[in-house]
Amino acid sequence: VQIVESGGGSVQPGGSLGLSCVTSGFIFRSYAMGWVRQAPGKGVEWVSDINSVGSSTAYSESVKGRFTISRDNAKNTLYLQMNNLKPEDTAVYSCAKGLRHNTFDAIAEGATPPLEEYDYWGQGTQVTVSS
Protein backbone atom coordinates (compact mmCIF):
# COMPACT_ATOMS: atom_id res chain seq x y z
CA VAL A 1 0.00 0.00 0.00
CA GLN A 2 1.25 3.45 -0.96
CA ILE A 3 -0.37 6.71 0.04
CA VAL A 4 1.16 10.01 -1.03
CA GLU A 5 -0.25 13.40 -0.12
CA SER A 6 0.44 16.70 -1.86
CA GLY A 7 -0.85 20.24 -2.01
CA GLY A 8 0.20 21.59 1.34
CA GLY A 9 1.80 24.97 1.78
CA SER A 10 1.58 28.30 3.52
CA VAL A 11 -1.48 30.51 3.33
CA GLN A 12 -2.87 33.53 5.13
CA PRO A 13 -5.92 33.25 7.38
CA GLY A 14 -9.05 33.16 5.28
CA GLY A 15 -7.24 31.55 2.39
CA SER A 16 -7.76 28.21 0.68
CA LEU A 17 -5.74 25.12 -0.12
CA GLY A 18 -6.54 21.88 -1.87
CA LEU A 19 -4.89 18.63 -0.83
CA SER A 20 -4.60 15.49 -2.91
CA CYS A 21 -3.79 11.93 -1.95
CA VAL A 22 -2.76 9.41 -4.59
CA THR A 23 -2.97 5.77 -3.58
CA SER A 24 -1.90 2.39 -4.89
CA GLY A 25 -1.55 -1.19 -3.73
CA PHE A 26 -5.17 -1.77 -2.74
CA ILE A 27 -8.63 -1.58 -4.30
CA PHE A 28 -9.28 2.10 -3.64
CA ARG A 29 -12.98 1.99 -4.60
CA SER A 30 -13.65 -0.65 -1.92
CA TYR A 31 -12.66 1.36 1.13
CA ALA A 32 -13.64 4.45 3.01
CA MET A 33 -10.91 7.04 3.23
CA GLY A 34 -10.15 9.71 5.76
CA TRP A 35 -8.05 12.74 6.51
CA VAL A 36 -6.34 13.25 9.85
CA ARG A 37 -4.01 15.98 11.05
CA GLN A 38 -1.40 16.57 13.70
CA ALA A 39 -0.59 20.05 14.94
CA PRO A 40 2.78 20.83 16.53
CA GLY A 41 2.95 19.36 20.02
CA LYS A 42 -0.50 17.79 19.80
CA GLY A 43 -1.98 14.38 19.11
CA VAL A 44 -3.47 13.14 15.88
CA GLU A 45 -6.94 14.57 15.20
CA TRP A 46 -9.51 13.04 12.87
CA VAL A 47 -10.70 15.58 10.29
CA SER A 48 -12.96 13.95 7.72
CA ASP A 49 -14.14 10.69 6.18
CA ILE A 50 -15.80 9.60 2.96
CA ASN A 51 -17.31 6.22 2.17
CA SER A 52 -16.11 4.01 -0.63
CA VAL A 53 -18.50 5.31 -3.29
CA GLY A 54 -18.33 8.93 -2.21
CA SER A 55 -21.98 9.20 -1.25
CA SER A 56 -21.48 9.85 2.45
CA THR A 57 -19.11 12.28 4.15
CA ALA A 58 -18.39 13.33 7.71
CA TYR A 59 -16.40 16.12 9.31
CA SER A 60 -15.09 17.11 12.69
CA GLU A 61 -16.86 20.05 14.25
CA SER A 62 -13.71 22.14 13.93
CA VAL A 63 -13.73 22.00 10.11
CA LYS A 64 -17.41 21.47 9.27
CA GLY A 65 -18.62 24.03 6.76
CA ARG A 66 -15.09 24.96 5.69
CA PHE A 67 -13.56 21.71 4.41
CA THR A 68 -14.87 19.39 1.70
CA ILE A 69 -13.70 15.83 1.20
CA SER A 70 -14.13 14.08 -2.15
CA ARG A 71 -12.71 11.19 -4.11
CA ASP A 72 -12.17 10.04 -7.68
CA ASN A 73 -12.25 6.26 -7.74
CA ALA A 74 -11.13 6.17 -11.38
CA LYS A 75 -7.93 7.93 -10.35
CA ASN A 76 -7.47 6.26 -6.94
CA THR A 77 -7.27 9.74 -5.49
CA LEU A 78 -8.69 11.43 -2.41
CA TYR A 79 -9.07 15.19 -2.05
CA LEU A 80 -9.57 17.75 0.70
CA GLN A 81 -10.60 21.28 -0.22
CA MET A 82 -9.94 23.64 2.66
CA ASN A 83 -11.50 27.10 2.68
CA ASN A 84 -11.51 29.94 5.17
CA LEU A 85 -8.40 28.54 6.80
CA LYS A 86 -7.56 29.53 10.37
CA PRO A 87 -4.24 29.53 12.22
CA GLU A 88 -5.49 26.60 14.28
CA ASP A 89 -5.68 24.54 11.08
CA THR A 90 -1.88 24.53 10.96
CA ALA A 91 -0.82 20.88 11.00
CA VAL A 92 0.55 17.99 9.02
CA TYR A 93 -2.38 16.50 7.10
CA SER A 94 -2.37 12.80 6.33
CA CYS A 95 -4.59 10.63 4.21
CA ALA A 96 -5.67 7.29 5.69
CA LYS A 97 -7.22 4.12 4.31
CA GLY A 98 -10.30 2.90 6.13
CA LEU A 99 -10.99 -0.65 7.20
CA ARG A 100 -14.35 -1.00 5.47
CA HIS A 101 -16.69 0.43 2.80
CA ASN A 102 -18.25 2.83 5.25
CA THR A 103 -16.47 3.79 8.47
CA PHE A 104 -19.77 4.69 10.10
CA ASP A 105 -21.08 1.12 9.70
CA ALA A 106 -18.97 0.35 12.76
CA ILE A 107 -19.55 3.40 14.92
CA ALA A 108 -22.49 5.49 16.04
CA GLU A 109 -23.66 8.20 13.67
CA GLY A 110 -22.19 11.51 14.71
CA ALA A 111 -19.42 9.90 16.73
CA THR A 112 -15.78 10.60 15.98
CA PRO A 113 -14.13 7.63 14.34
CA PRO A 114 -11.30 6.17 16.40
CA LEU A 115 -7.96 6.23 14.61
CA GLU A 116 -8.02 2.42 14.70
CA GLU A 117 -10.61 2.60 11.92
CA TYR A 118 -7.74 3.39 9.54
CA ASP A 119 -4.97 0.93 8.83
CA TYR A 120 -2.62 2.71 6.40
CA TRP A 121 -1.51 6.33 6.49
CA GLY A 122 0.58 8.55 4.28
CA GLN A 123 3.55 10.62 5.41
CA GLY A 124 1.52 13.79 5.32
CA THR A 125 1.77 17.28 3.87
CA GLN A 126 2.36 20.43 5.90
CA VAL A 127 -0.29 23.14 6.00
CA THR A 128 0.66 26.41 7.65
CA VAL A 129 -1.85 29.20 8.19
CA SER A 130 -0.24 32.43 9.30
CA SER A 131 -0.34 36.13 8.61
LUMDO-826891 format. One record per residue: x, y, z of N, C-alpha, C in turn; residue in three letters. Coordinates in Angstrom, 3 decimals. Example, Ala and Ser with C-alpha at 12.3 -4.5 7.8 and 13.67 -1.06 7.14 Angstrom:
> nX|nY|nZ|caX|caY|caZ|cX|cY|cZ|type
> 13.190|-5.690|7.800|12.300|-4.500|7.800|13.200|-3.300|7.800|ALA
> 12.850|-2.250|7.080|13.670|-1.060|7.140|12.900|0.030|7.870|SER
This chain:
> nX|nY|nZ|caX|caY|caZ|cX|cY|cZ|type
> 0.857|-1.193|0.000|0.000|0.000|0.000|0.893|1.243|0.000|VAL
> 0.555|2.158|-0.919|1.249|3.447|-0.956|0.228|4.569|-0.925|GLN
> 0.507|5.556|-0.108|-0.374|6.711|0.043|0.521|7.946|0.045|ILE
> 0.303|8.840|-0.908|1.163|10.014|-1.034|0.307|11.272|-1.132|VAL
> 0.491|12.150|-0.158|-0.252|13.404|-0.121|0.542|14.519|-0.801|GLU
> -0.193|15.506|-1.289|0.438|16.695|-1.858|-0.525|17.865|-1.746|SER
> 0.001|19.056|-1.983|-0.849|20.240|-2.011|-0.732|21.143|-0.804|GLY
> 0.043|20.736|0.182|0.203|21.593|1.345|1.010|22.833|1.013|GLY
> 1.048|23.745|1.970|1.804|24.972|1.779|1.464|25.983|2.846|GLY
> 1.851|27.213|2.584|1.585|28.299|3.517|0.524|29.223|2.945|SER
> -0.381|29.659|3.781|-1.478|30.508|3.334|-1.865|31.444|4.474|VAL
> -2.402|32.588|4.117|-2.867|33.533|5.126|-4.239|33.119|5.658|GLN
> -4.575|33.536|6.853|-5.921|33.249|7.376|-6.995|33.710|6.398|PRO
> -7.996|32.867|6.241|-9.050|33.156|5.282|-8.788|32.594|3.902|GLY
> -7.589|32.098|3.690|-7.239|31.545|2.387|-7.695|30.117|2.200|GLY
> -7.338|29.558|1.045|-7.765|28.207|0.680|-6.586|27.376|0.201|SER
> -6.700|26.089|0.407|-5.741|25.122|-0.123|-6.496|23.864|-0.494|LEU
> -5.968|23.161|-1.506|-6.538|21.875|-1.872|-5.500|20.787|-1.761|GLY
> -5.803|19.760|-1.006|-4.887|18.635|-0.827|-5.330|17.469|-1.706|LEU
> -4.343|16.708|-2.151|-4.605|15.492|-2.913|-3.875|14.333|-2.269|SER
> -4.385|13.143|-2.509|-3.787|11.925|-1.948|-3.905|10.833|-3.002|CYS
> -2.782|10.463|-3.573|-2.761|9.412|-4.586|-2.406|8.095|-3.919|VAL
> -3.177|7.057|-4.243|-2.970|5.773|-3.576|-2.692|4.655|-4.576|THR
> -2.114|3.583|-4.087|-1.900|2.386|-4.892|-1.698|1.204|-3.955|SER
> -1.808|0.010|-4.516|-1.550|-1.188|-3.725|-2.766|-1.797|-3.059|GLY
> -3.929|-1.192|-3.253|-5.171|-1.767|-2.739|-6.302|-1.309|-3.645|PHE
> -7.470|-1.919|-3.472|-8.626|-1.583|-4.304|-9.291|-0.352|-3.712|ILE
> -8.879|0.809|-4.212|-9.284|2.098|-3.642|-10.799|2.209|-3.520|PHE
> -11.527|1.791|-4.548|-12.976|1.993|-4.599|-13.715|1.137|-3.569|ARG
> -13.019|0.256|-2.887|-13.653|-0.645|-1.921|-13.582|-0.156|-0.477|SER
> -12.891|0.934|-0.245|-12.656|1.363|1.128|-13.001|2.827|1.358|TYR
> -13.536|3.083|2.546|-13.645|4.452|3.005|-12.240|5.029|3.152|ALA
> -12.169|6.338|3.071|-10.907|7.036|3.230|-11.107|8.217|4.177|MET
> -10.040|8.600|4.829|-10.146|9.709|5.764|-8.956|10.639|5.702|GLY
> -9.146|11.792|6.293|-8.046|12.738|6.512|-7.895|12.929|8.022|TRP
> -6.658|12.949|8.459|-6.344|13.249|9.847|-5.262|14.323|9.843|VAL
> -5.044|14.964|10.975|-4.005|15.981|11.053|-3.339|15.966|12.416|ARG
> -2.132|16.476|12.446|-1.402|16.573|13.697|-0.730|17.933|13.765|GLN
> -1.169|18.727|14.718|-0.586|20.048|14.937|0.676|19.912|15.795|ALA
> 1.550|20.898|15.735|2.784|20.834|16.526|2.498|20.626|18.012|PRO
> 3.098|19.613|18.593|2.954|19.359|20.019|1.631|18.757|20.434|GLY
> 0.813|18.346|19.467|-0.497|17.789|19.796|-0.657|16.393|19.211|LYS
> -1.693|15.715|19.619|-1.977|14.384|19.114|-2.642|14.419|17.749|GLY
> -2.820|13.249|17.191|-3.473|13.136|15.883|-4.968|13.385|16.050|VAL
> -5.516|14.192|15.162|-6.935|14.566|15.196|-7.611|14.102|13.925|GLU
> -8.713|13.411|14.047|-9.514|13.036|12.872|-10.172|14.278|12.302|TRP
> -10.167|14.398|10.973|-10.704|15.580|10.287|-11.949|15.253|9.468|VAL
> -11.869|14.206|8.652|-12.963|13.951|7.724|-12.892|12.520|7.213|SER
> -14.047|12.055|6.713|-14.143|10.695|6.185|-15.127|10.680|5.029|ASP
> -14.884|9.778|4.074|-15.797|9.600|2.959|-15.928|8.103|2.703|ILE
> -17.133|7.646|2.394|-17.315|6.217|2.172|-16.766|5.810|0.809|ASN
> -16.811|4.533|0.528|-16.106|4.005|-0.635|-16.627|4.544|-1.962|SER
> -17.924|4.836|-2.026|-18.498|5.311|-3.286|-18.643|6.829|-3.322|VAL
> -18.281|7.478|-2.242|-18.326|8.929|-2.207|-19.690|9.527|-1.924|GLY
> -20.621|8.708|-1.470|-21.982|9.202|-1.251|-22.222|9.699|0.169|SER
> -21.301|9.448|1.066|-21.477|9.854|2.451|-20.179|10.436|2.995|SER
> -20.281|11.610|3.597|-19.111|12.280|4.152|-19.370|12.689|5.602|THR
> -18.283|12.894|6.325|-18.390|13.334|7.710|-17.207|14.229|8.036|ALA
> -17.430|15.148|8.959|-16.396|16.121|9.311|-16.359|16.333|10.818|TYR
> -15.183|16.684|11.301|-15.088|17.106|12.690|-15.766|18.468|12.830|SER
> -16.187|18.778|14.024|-16.862|20.051|14.250|-15.944|21.227|13.939|GLU
> -14.655|21.041|14.126|-13.713|22.138|13.932|-13.550|22.550|12.466|SER
> -13.910|21.669|11.524|-13.732|21.997|10.108|-15.042|21.997|9.324|VAL
> -16.118|21.577|9.957|-17.407|21.475|9.268|-17.801|22.832|8.687|LYS
> -18.223|22.798|7.429|-18.620|24.027|6.759|-17.487|24.737|6.052|GLY
> -16.248|24.330|6.327|-15.086|24.964|5.689|-14.311|23.993|4.801|ARG
> -14.301|22.728|5.165|-13.556|21.710|4.414|-14.533|20.821|3.651|PHE
> -14.074|20.323|2.491|-14.867|19.393|1.701|-13.987|18.231|1.259|THR
> -14.410|17.029|1.610|-13.702|15.828|1.197|-14.380|15.260|-0.042|ILE
> -13.581|14.712|-0.945|-14.128|14.079|-2.145|-13.131|13.038|-2.634|SER
> -13.581|12.223|-3.584|-12.713|11.187|-4.112|-13.019|10.941|-5.574|ARG
> -12.014|10.452|-6.289|-12.173|10.044|-7.677|-11.695|8.598|-7.749|ASP
> -12.625|7.679|-7.769|-12.246|6.264|-7.736|-11.569|5.817|-9.028|ASN
> -11.805|6.509|-10.115|-11.132|6.170|-11.375|-9.650|6.523|-11.320|ALA
> -9.314|7.492|-10.457|-7.926|7.935|-10.351|-7.272|7.495|-9.042|LYS
> -7.995|6.709|-8.239|-7.470|6.261|-6.937|-6.975|7.425|-6.091|ASN
> -7.721|8.507|-6.115|-7.272|9.741|-5.486|-8.332|10.309|-4.549|THR
> -7.864|10.777|-3.416|-8.694|11.432|-2.406|-8.323|12.904|-2.374|LEU
> -9.302|13.754|-2.081|-9.072|15.192|-2.047|-9.601|15.797|-0.747|TYR
> -9.027|16.948|-0.399|-9.571|17.749|0.698|-9.450|19.217|0.302|LEU
> -10.576|19.849|0.071|-10.600|21.281|-0.221|-10.812|22.027|1.087|GLN
> -9.893|22.920|1.395|-9.935|23.643|2.661|-10.110|25.132|2.391|MET
> -11.204|25.679|2.864|-11.505|27.096|2.676|-11.558|27.800|4.019|ASN
> -11.450|29.116|3.971|-11.512|29.937|5.174|-10.586|29.375|6.265|ASN
> -9.356|29.148|5.881|-8.405|28.538|6.803|-8.089|29.451|7.974|LEU
> -7.861|28.825|9.121|-7.563|29.535|10.367|-6.181|29.101|10.869|LYS
> -5.550|29.918|11.675|-4.235|29.528|12.220|-4.272|28.183|12.937|PRO
> -5.393|27.874|13.564|-5.489|26.595|14.280|-5.605|25.391|13.349|GLU
> -5.709|25.634|12.049|-5.679|24.536|11.079|-4.248|24.130|10.734|ASP
> -3.275|24.868|11.222|-1.879|24.526|10.956|-1.558|23.148|11.507|THR
> -1.083|22.265|10.617|-0.819|20.882|11.003|-0.233|20.133|9.815|ALA
> 0.225|18.930|10.092|0.546|17.987|9.017|-0.721|17.178|8.740|VAL
> -1.146|17.196|7.501|-2.378|16.504|7.098|-2.012|15.192|6.411|TYR
> -2.635|14.117|6.882|-2.370|12.797|6.325|-3.658|12.149|5.846|SER
> -3.504|11.392|4.810|-4.592|10.627|4.210|-4.524|9.208|4.782|CYS
> -5.665|8.615|5.052|-5.667|7.294|5.690|-6.695|6.376|5.047|ALA
> -6.320|5.139|4.887|-7.215|4.123|4.310|-8.097|3.535|5.414|LYS
> -9.386|3.486|5.167|-10.296|2.898|6.129|-10.288|1.382|6.102|GLY
> -10.933|0.809|7.084|-10.994|-0.648|7.195|-12.141|-1.270|6.413|LEU
> -13.113|-0.455|6.045|-14.349|-1.000|5.467|-14.928|-0.024|4.453|ARG
> -16.050|-0.451|3.787|-16.691|0.425|2.800|-17.144|1.739|3.416|HIS
> -17.690|1.646|4.594|-18.248|2.830|5.251|-17.813|2.808|6.717|ASN
> -16.983|3.732|7.095|-16.466|3.792|8.467|-17.598|3.829|9.481|THR
> -18.691|4.495|9.138|-19.769|4.690|10.102|-20.701|3.484|10.182|PHE
> -20.387|2.392|9.475|-21.077|1.118|9.702|-20.681|0.547|11.046|ASP
> -19.510|0.954|11.541|-18.974|0.347|12.761|-19.093|1.240|13.982|ALA
> -19.463|2.499|13.785|-19.549|3.403|14.925|-20.870|4.154|14.870|ILE
> -21.230|4.760|15.958|-22.486|5.489|16.037|-22.442|6.727|15.148|ALA
> -23.571|7.009|14.518|-23.660|8.202|13.674|-23.386|9.438|14.518|GLU
> -22.544|10.302|13.986|-22.192|11.509|14.707|-21.007|11.356|15.625|GLY
> -20.583|10.112|15.875|-19.416|9.902|16.728|-18.139|10.173|15.937|ALA
> -17.080|10.417|16.637|-15.779|10.601|15.984|-15.127|9.243|15.779|THR
> -14.762|8.923|14.554|-14.129|7.625|14.338|-12.813|7.495|15.095|PRO
> -12.607|6.387|15.776|-11.295|6.174|16.395|-10.245|5.971|15.312|PRO
> -9.019|6.336|15.609|-7.963|6.227|14.612|-7.721|4.779|14.205|LEU
> -8.166|3.842|15.032|-8.021|2.422|14.704|-8.893|1.997|13.528|GLU
> -9.798|2.889|13.101|-10.614|2.600|11.923|-9.824|2.760|10.630|GLU
> -8.583|3.181|10.724|-7.743|3.387|9.544|-6.464|2.572|9.712|TYR
> -6.096|1.834|8.665|-4.970|0.928|8.832|-3.700|1.331|8.079|ASP
> -3.800|2.213|7.103|-2.619|2.710|6.399|-2.713|4.223|6.274|TYR
> -1.571|4.872|6.500|-1.510|6.327|6.488|-0.367|6.772|5.590|TRP
> -0.516|7.970|5.028|0.584|8.550|4.281|1.521|9.316|5.209|GLY
> 2.575|9.867|4.624|3.555|10.620|5.411|3.050|12.008|5.766|GLN
> 2.112|12.505|5.002|1.517|13.791|5.319|2.092|14.950|4.528|GLY
> 1.348|16.042|4.517|1.768|17.280|3.874|1.501|18.435|4.842|THR
> 2.450|19.342|4.927|2.358|20.432|5.904|1.453|21.546|5.400|GLN
> 0.553|21.973|6.255|-0.295|23.136|6.004|-0.015|24.152|7.104|VAL
> 0.363|25.346|6.692|0.660|26.410|7.651|-0.215|27.619|7.342|THR
> -0.966|28.051|8.340|-1.852|29.202|8.192|-1.350|30.301|9.119|VAL
> -0.856|31.360|8.513|-0.242|32.428|9.300|-0.264|33.734|8.520|SER
> -0.403|34.807|9.249|-0.340|36.132|8.614|1.085|36.679|8.656|SER
